């Protein structure tokens, strides 16, 4: 049954106009991860069945031909249900009957009423905001009204706390005595105070501590960190000390000034997922400036075009990996100040790197003394940031769940997005925990089979869907070239389609089933049991016209209790067998070869973008374990051992070089953004996968022993092909068995235009040498331009030491290069 919710709105007429509003996994990895860190009993494993479904995912691969659909999105002519840019957010009956997303996937037609319902809620909500707040963009500037704002003659502080009976502002500035700084409450539950300047200066000094003190219904006074605080710190000398809010208003001479514009949006994002705190090679917390100077040049040298920063929002529990947010507008003070983070982002922009932020709007820390939950004193849901009762609590994460129908919650969260975009110049977001937001069951104990009813029913949290639609509209309105990614394991149809079509509006979703498949193979199957068809299907099993970011492993796969792919492959031999001064053991040979193949196949076939977690590019060993009571508060496993890849006689450099080369291959040929995707062969006996992506032909030989000479592969266009990238090259720790100076000429196959007469449904073919555990990429030579083509293979143009050092010193102005004392850290293998 559809339940009723009353929208909290400062204007009662607006609430009446909206009327009764209805709301109808989170991923297993995150649920288990938080439980591991907190020491709580782990939940039973949750399985997701969407891999085997032809419903939830309209598969790119045809079961009969294994050919990926090559038609572009432009082949669909869909009508928009409404115009985003229109100030008049009303819908005609005709528009309601013409929902764009239904013309793309006609299997959604039975759920048309659901789409009409949520679209109307979105349009109504947006209309009310425009009527009573002047528009969504103005509404999302709540930080100009709430929190601390400096005016010419003083500081104004406002806080939404309708459950408070009395309120005061306290801090260092008044000796923590609020008797002279009592606040006033208006009819909408907003408390405010203006503190005049003293002697021409701000009465509250920059970088001084402040808190909001209020009395609730039990006649009890409590002190809380202001909800809109821009900075929060903790006394490092006190164990388990509570955080304090900090008034952050540096003088002009100390404010960071951005010098570099947003880099252009790439055709396809190649994302480097990073955690600043654990980016040091030392067992300690690293700073924003250290990351900018020491790690960003490495990322750029490896040809990534995007950095995704984790744990930026303040979180009191370090081991939560940044996902139990306490202060939503504050940067994590462990790694520095807001100005330090701006320095990092500006330097990234100087290097041509876009920066995405891992934003957590799916839940909030359960902490009372230092988190948003501290404003909860038993009031109703409409006077709270969160739902009450079970609906407001995530039992696996031990965290609070937002009430997305609440007017002030919408203001808070939408303003939070705009704050990070405008104040810090982020280039977009990766939304964490979207599955938990989309469904009332949060994905807990839910096996998604792909049946559309699982996505569009009373289990769907329409309030959260509407919030995400508003958020995506706002982000792209403020920054049209923004990149916004959803972390969703359910595969909800329409998640990655524009809001104007009735979709939720994300640019990409994470292909979260892929790493699970690789881990399953590495844990449970020997090489002979690997199925080429199953691997190919897992990588291509995604909704057509909805883009995905593929990854073989992210931070999730390395959390304590699990291992990196390299450690799964080579385990304890990584401690003794990685030296180039001795012959590689069979385990090391296999491990390095498969590490390269797994990551590259995932990149080439798994999506329209690619993601790698910090350190995995060179096969970082072991796992990630944040300091906690269970490990004696050790930072030993909470760092990145850059010395491994920087040491020239260690084999880590080979995996790093291949990672750099496969990114360079996309930079050169743009295969990730190509809609031309054809899997022509998944040969189970040979253990070979052959496919085309863009203008390239990829050959992956997963057989542990067999090398095939004169192996026939199909292709589209006739002509001459040469090696573009070869995992067996010496530069990548291989044996150099594939000749890079060999021309491969095609032969016609069958009758043109009659696929059943062709070779593997391809009109042409050529023959190659395919060594065991090797992948090779071929490009077609345009003979009309051959004289001008650089015939050097990707393997021969991998960035070396000189390039790395030059890159690190791109510009002296504004300290954009490495610090002088560390400028020589790069080595030939980096």
N, C-alpha and C positions, 0 to 999 in steps of 0.2 A: 504494500500500500504506500501511496505517496504521502510523506509527512509534510507538515506545515512548519515553516520557519518565518519569523518576523524579522525583516530587515531593519537593522539599526541605522537610522538616518537622522541627521540633525534637524530635518524638517519633517514633522509628522505627516504632512500632506504627501510628501514624497514616498514615505513608507506605505501610506494607504494606496498610492498610485501603483506601487509595485505589487501589492497584494501578497497572497500566500506564495511562498517560494518553496520549491521542492528539490530535494537532493535524492537521488535514487538510493602486487606481491612485492607489498614492497619486496624487492628482490631478495632472494634467499641469501645471496652473498652479503648484502649489507646487514641483514638481520643477524646472521651468524657472526659477522665481523664485530658488531657492537657488543654482542653477547660475549665474544671472546675477550674483548677489551675490558668489559665491566666485571668479568668473572662470574656472570650469571649463567644459569643452566642454559645450554643451547637448545634451540628449537629443533624439532625433527626436520630432516631435509625436505624441501619442497621441490616437486618436480614440475616441469613445464613441458607440455606436449605439443607446442606450436610447431616444432620442427617437422612433425609428421602430418601436418594439416594442409589441406588445400582450401581451407575456409579463411582462417585468420590471416594467412599470407597468400596473396595471389602470386604464385611462384614465377620467378623469372625463367626457370628452366622447364621446357616442355618435356614431359615424361617419355615421349616417344623418340624425340630427336636429341635431347640434351642440349638444345639450342636456346640460348638466352634471348629473350625478346629484345630486338635491337631498335624498335621504334622509339622515337624521342617523345618527350612530354607534349611537344607541340602538336602531336597527332590527335590529342584530345582537345576538343573545343567545348569547354565547360562554361556554363553561365554562372556568374557570381550571384549570390543570394542578396548581397547588399554591397554598397560602395563604402569602403573603409574611410575614404577621405571626405565623405559627405558629412556636413554638419547636421543634416536632418536624418537622424537615425530612426527612420520608420520603414516598415516593410509592407508592400502590397501583397494581396492574396496571391497574385501571379508570381511574385518573387519567392514567396514561401513554398510554392509548388515547384520552383525551379532551383533546386539545390545543386550547386556545381559538383560536389563530390559524388553525388549519385550518378552523374553521367560518366564518371570515371570508373566506378565500380557498381554495376547494376545489381550486384548481389546485396547491396546495402538498401535496396528499395523497400524491403519489408520493415525496415527500421526508420522509414521516412518521418513518422510521427515523433520519434525520439529526436531526430535532428531538428525538426521544426520547433520542438519544445525548447531545446537548449539554445538554438539560435535566437528564438524570441526572448529568452531570458538574458542572453548576451546583449541584444539590441535594447531591451528595456533598461538593463543596468547601465549601459553606456549612455542612454538617453537621459536617465536621471542624473548621472554625474555631470553631463553637459548642462542640464537645466539648473542644478543647484551648486555646482562647483566651477562652472565656466569651461568645462571640457576635461578630458582625461589627462592631457599633458599638464594642465594647471593643478588638477587634483593630485597628480603624482609629484608635486613639489611640496609635499607635507613637511619636509625638513626645513623649509623657509618659515613655516608657522610653528611647528612643534619643536621640542628640544630647546637648545640655547641658540638665540640669534642676536647678533650684535647690531644695535642701532646707534645712531649718532650720539645720543645722550644717555645710553645705557644698554643693559642686556635684558631681553625678554625671554622668559622661560615658560613653556607650556607643556602640560602632560595630560593625557587622557586617562582618567582614573575615576570613572563614575561611582565605583563602590566605596571610595574614600569619603570619610565624614569631615576630616580636617587634613590640611596638608601644609608642609613647610619645605623650604629649600635650605639644605645644610651643606657645609663643606669647610675646607681650610679657611676660606675667606671670612667666615663668621665664627670660627672656633667651634664648629659643629653645634652651634646653638641657634635653632631656627625660630626662636621666639620673636625676633625682629624681622623675620622674613616669611611671614605667613602668606599663603596663597589663597586666591579666590576662585570659586567654582562657578561656571556658567550653567545654563539649563541643559547643555549637552554632555555634561560630565567632564569638561575640560578645565583643569586648574591652571592658573597663570599668575605671574608676578613680574614686575619690572623693577630692576635694580639699577638705580641711577649711577652714573659715573661718579668717581670720587677724586676730586682734584684734577679733573680732566682726563683721568685714566679709568680703565675698566675696573669696577669694584671686585670682579672675580679675575684673578691673575691667570694668564695662560698657563696651562699644564698643572693646574691645581685641582685637588680632588673635590668632588661634589656628589651629593646623593639627594634623592627624593624621599622625604619622611612623611608618612601619612598614618592616620588613625582609621581603623576599619570598625565594623559593626560590633566587635567584641571589646571595644574601648581599648584596643591594644595599638600602640604605636610601632611601626616597622620602618626600617630604612632600606631603600631599594636603589639600584642603579637606574638612572633615567632611561626610559625605553629608547629614546632617539639619540643616546650618547654617541659621540664620534670617536671616542677613545676610552679604553679601560685598562687599568694596570693592576698588578698584584705585587705585594712585597715579596721579593724572591728570598729574603732572609727568614721568612716565616713559613713553616710547613703548613700546607692546606689553608693558607691565608685567603680570605675572601677578596674578590676583585673590588676595585673602587672605580666609579666613573671619574673621568678626567675632562675638564673644560679645555677644549683644544681650539686655540685661536692665536696662532703664531703671528708675530709681527711681519710686515711685508718682507723684511730682509731675510727671514727664515722660511718663508713660504716657497715651496718648490714651484718653479715656472716651467711648464711644458714647452719644449722646443721643437718637437717633431710631430707631424700629423699622423692620423691613423693610416697604416699601410692599406693599399688596395685589397679588396676582398679577393682571395685566390679562387681559381676555378674549382679547386678541391682542397679542403683543409688537410694538412698533414700535421697532426697534433702531437705535441710533446706534453704529456701529463706530468706535472711536477708538484712536489711539496717542498716549499722553501725551507721549512724548519729542519727537515732531514736531508737537505742537499749538501751538507758539509761532509768532507772525508773524515773529519774528526768526530768522536762521540759527543756531540754537543748540538745545540740548536743554532742553526745558521740564520743570518740576517737577510733582509731584502737587498741590501747593498752588496753583500757578499754573493748572493745568488746572481744579481745583475752583472757583477764584474767577473765572476768565475764560471758560472753555469750557462748564462745566455750565449756567450760565444761558442760554447760546445754545441748548443742546440742549433744555432745558425750554421755552424760548420757541417752539421749532419743533414743540412738541407730541409729541416722542418720549416714550415711557414707560420705555425701557430703554437702558442704556449697556453696550456690550460693550468691555471693555478688552483690548487686545493687549499683548504683550511685558511682562507683569507679572513673570513668573518670571525670575530672573537669567539672563542670557545674555552671555557675554563678547564675542561678535561682534555689534555693534550692527546691522550691515547684514543680519543674518539675520531681521530683523523680529520677533525674539523667539522664533523657532522652533527654534533650536539651544540648548536649555536646558542650563545647566551646574549650577545650584543650585536644586533643585526647591522648597525650602521658603523661599527667600529672595526678597524683592521686589527688583526691578531698582534698584540703588543709583544709577544715573545720574539718576534723577528724585527721589531723596529716601530717606527712612528708612521703616521699617514704620509708624511713627506718622503720617507724612505721608500714606501711602496710606489709613490708617484715616480721616484727616480728609476725604479725597476721598470715600470711600464714605459716610461719615456725612452729608456735605453733599448728596450725591446723594439719599440717603434723605429728607433734609429737603425736598428739592424734589419728592419723589414719584417719583424715578427709581430703578428697580431696576438693579443692577449685575451683569453677567455677566463671568466671567473666561475668557479664551482659554487653556485648559489643554492642555498638550502632554504626552501620555502615549504617543504613538505612536513616539517615538524620543528620543534624547538626544544632546547634543553629543559629537563624537568627541574633544574636547579631553581631554588627560591631566592637565596641571598644575592645572587649575581645575575640572574636571568630574567627573561620576560615573564616567566611563571611566577615571579615574586609579586606580580600585581593581582594574582588570583587569591581572593580572600572569601570565597564561597558565594560570589555573586552569580547572577544568571548568565547564560551564554551571550546574550545580546549586550551585556555590559563587560564582556571579557574578550580577550584576544583568541580564546580557545573555546571549543565545545566543552560542555560539562559532562560528567559521568564517563562511561566507557567510551563514548564517541570522541571524547577529547583526550584519550590516552592511548598510546601505541604500546601494547603489552610486550612486544618483542624488543623494542628500542628503548623502553622506559623513558618516553618523551611525550610532549604535549602536541596536540593536533589543532591546527587553526580552524576557526569558524570563517570560511571563505564567503559567507553571505553577509557578514558584518561590515557595515560601511567603514568603520575606522580600521578594521583589519585590511580591507582593500586599500585604503589610503596608505597604511603603514607599509604593506608589501610592495605596492606599485611604486611608492616613493623610494623604497629601498633600491629597486632596480634602477630608477633614474639617477639616484645618488651615485651609485657605483659607475654608471656610464658617464656622467657629466663631471663628477668631482675627480675621478681617477682615470678617465679615458679608456676604460675597458672596451674591447671590441665585440663583446657578446658574453653569453653565459652557457654553462652546462647546468641544466636544472637537475638537481639530485632528487631521487626518490619519487619520480613522477607516478610510478605504478601505485604507490601508497596513496597518492592524492586522487587518482582517478576512480577508485573503488572504495565503497564503505568497508569492504573486508580487507582492504589494503594489500591484497594478494596473499595474505597469510593462509597457508594450507590450501591454496588454490592452484590446481593444475590447469593451466590454460591450454585448451585443446585446439583453439582456433574457431570454434563455433561462435558466430557473430552475436549470439544471445549473451555470451559471456561479457561482451563489451557494451551492449546497449540494453540495459534492463534497470530494474530498481536497485541493483547493486552499484550502478554508476553514480558517483558523486557529482551531480551536475553543477553544484556550486563551485567545486574545484575546477571543473572543466571550463566554466565561464571565467573564473579567475585567470586560468592559463590563456584563454583566448584574449582577454583584456591585456594580459602581460605581454603576449607576443605582438599584439597590435601596437602597444605603447613602445616597445623596444624598437621595432622597425620604423615607427614614426619618428622617434628621436634620432636613431642611427640607422638609416635605410640599409646600409651594408653590414649590419650586425649579423653575427653567426650565433644561432640559438639551437642548442642540442638538448634532447630529452633523454634522460636515463629511464627507460621503460622496458620492462621485461615481458609485458603482456602482449605487445604488438597491436595495440588498439588501432583499428583502421581510421585514417583521417588525422592521426596525430601529427603527421608531417605534411599536411596540405594547408594552404593558406586559409586564414580566417574568413576571407571573402568567399570561399567555396563552401563554408560550413565546417572546415577543418579546425584543428586546434592551433595551428600556425607555426609549429617548429620547423626549422630548416632541415634538421637531421634528427634521427634517433640512434642510440647506441645499439649495435648488433650484439646483444648480450648473450645469445645462445652460442656464439662461436667459441669463446674461450672455454665454456663448459664442455664443448665437444672435444677440443684438443686435450683438456685435462683428463677426460674420460679415456681417450686413446692412450695417453701416456701412462695412466695408472693401470689400465685393465687389458690392454691389447699388445701383443707382440707385433713386430713389423709385418709379418706375413698375414696378420688378421686385419690390417688396415684396409678399409673399403674405399676405393677411389670414388665410387658413385655416392656413397654416404657423405664423404668429406665435401664433394662438390655440391651436393644438395644442401648441406648445412650452410655452406658459404653463400649460396645463391638464393636461399629461402627467405626472401624479403618481399615486401609489397612494392609492386611496380608503381612508379611515380612518387614514392616516398623514400627519400634518400637516407642512407645509413652510414654511420661511422663504424668501420670494422676494427677489431683489435684481437690479437692473440692472447694478450694478457694486459691487465691494468693493475692498479694498486690492489684491487680486490683479490687477485689470484696470489699475491705474495704475502698476504696477512698471515700472522703467526698461526701455525696449524696447517699451513699449506706451503707451497714452494714456488719459486719462479720456474719457468719452462726449462731454462738452462740447468737448474738444479734437479728437476725431474729427470732430465736426460743424462746428466753426468754425475750427479750426487757427490759422494765423498771424493771421487777422483778429481774434482775441481780443486781440491786442496793440494794435490801433488802432481797432477798430470797436465797442467796448462803451460808448462815451459816449452818454448820452441827449441831449447837446447837438448831435448831428448825426443825420441820418436813418440808420436801420439799413440795411445792405446786404442784398441777398437772402440771402447766406450767413448773416448774423447772424439775420435774421428766421426763416429755416428752422431754424437751429441751436437757438435758444431755444425755438421751438415744439415741435420734436421732442424736445428734452431734457425738457420737461415731460411730453409724451405718453408717452415711453418709460418714464420712472420711474413715472408714475401707472398706466399699463396693467400694468406688472409688479407693482405693489402690489395693484391691484384684482383681478387675475385669476390671479396666479402662485402664491398660497399662502395660508396661514392666519396669516402674520405677515410683516413687512417689515423689510429691513435696508438701511441707507445708510452708506457710509463717509464719515468726517469730511471736509467740504469739498465733497463732490459735490452736496450739497443746493443749493449756489449755483453749480454749474458750474465748480469749481476747474479752472484750465487746466493744461496740461502733464502732468507725470508725477511719480512719486515715485522719488527716487534717494538712497539713504543715503550718507553719507560713506565713501569707499573710495579705494584707490590710483588706480583708473581715472578718478576725477573730482577728483583732487587733494585728497581728504578734505574736500570741500565740503558744507556744510549747505544750500546755496541751494535745492535741490529736495527738501529734507527738512524742510519746514515747511508751515504753512497760511497763506495770504495773506488773513487776515481783513479787511485794509484794502480789499480789492476789494468785499466785500459791505457794508462799513460806509460806503463812499463813495456818497453819495446820487445823484450824477449818473451812476453806472455801472449798466449793465443787469444785473449779477449779482444785484442786489436783487430782480429780478422772479422769477428761478428760486428764490431763497430763499423768497420770499413764497408761491410756489405749493407748495413743499415743506411749508411750515408749514400751508397750507390743506388739503392732501390728508391730512395727519395729523389735522388738526382734524375733517375730514369723518368719519374713522373714529371719532374720539372721540365724535362726535355721533350717528352712525348705526350703529356697530359692524358694518360690513359685512365686515371681515376675519374675524370669528369666526362669521359666518353660514354655515350649510350650504345655504342657498338660492343656487344658482349655475347660471345658465342662459345659455348663449351661443346667441342666437337667429339671428344673422346674421353671416356673414363674406363680404361682397360683394367679390369680386375686381375687378369693373369699377369700382365706386364707390370702392373702397379704404376701406370702412367696416366697423367691428366694432361690433356691438350686443350687449350682455349685461346680465343682471340679477345683482346680488349683494346679498343681503339685501332690503331694501325700496327699493333704488335701481336706476335704469336708467342705464346708461353708453353713451354714443355717441362713438366715436373715428373721426374722419375723417382718414385718412392721405393723402388725395389732395393732391398738391402744388399743385393749381390750382383744382379744382372746389369750389364752395360749393353746397350743396343746400338750397333753400328748400322747405318743406313735405315734408321727408323723413320717410317713414313708418317708425316703429319699433314693434316688438311689446312687449307687457308682460303681466303676469299679471292684476293687479287693476284693475278699472275705477275711474274717478274723475278727479280733477284733479291734474295734475303741474306742478311748478315747478322752476326751476333751483336746484340746491344748490351746484354748483361749475362754473366756466366758465374754461378755460385762456385764452380770448381776452379776458378782462376786462382793463380798463386796469391794474388793480392788479398784474397779472402780465405786463405788457409787451405785451398784446394790443391789438386794435383796437376792442373793445367792440361787436362786431356782434350779439351775442346778447342779447335783452331779458330782464332778470331779473324784470320785473314782469308777464310774460305768463303767463296760465293756459293749460295744455294739457289739453284734455278728451279722454277716450278714446272710441273707437268699438268696439262689439262686432265680433268677427271669426268668422264661421262658426258652427258648432254647438258649444255648450258641451260640453266633455268629449270632443270628437272632434278631436284635434290636426291631422289631415290636412286638415281644412276651415278651420283657423285661418290667421292670417297669420304665417308663419315659426314655426308650431307654437305661437303664443301666442294666447290667447283675446281679447285686446284690443290696441288700437294707439292711438297719437297721433302728431301731426306736429310736426316741429321744424325749426329752422334749423341747418344743420350746415356751418360754414365750413371751408375747407381748413386742414389741419394744426391742428385744434382738437379738444379733447375737452370734452364737457359732461355733467354728471351731473344727473339729475332725481329728485326725491322726490315721493311721493304725499301730497297734503294730506289729512289726516283732518279732514273738514269739521265733525265733531262737536266737535273741539277747536280749530277754526281760530281762534277768537277769542283763544285763549291761546297760539297758536303765534307764535314770533318769526319774522317773515317775512324777516329779514335773511339774505342769502345768505352762504355761507362766505367769499366773496371780500371781504365788507364787515366781517368781524370778525377779520381777520388781526391778530395781535399787533403793536402799534406800539412806538414808542420808550418811551412812558410805561409800558406794560405790562412791557417788558423791564427797565427800570431798577427798577420796583417788584419784579419777580420776583427780580432779583439781590440785593435786600435783604430777602428773605423774613423773616429773623430775625437779630437782632443777637447774641443769646446764642450763645456758642460760635463766633463768627466765621463764621457761615454765609453771610453776604452777601459781595459783592465787596470787595476791599481798597479803602479810602477813596480812594486815589490813582487807582484805575482804575474807579471806579463810574460814570463818565460815558462809558465807551467805547461803549456801545450806541447805535445810531442808528436812525432810522425804518425803515431797510431791514433791520434785524436784529431 
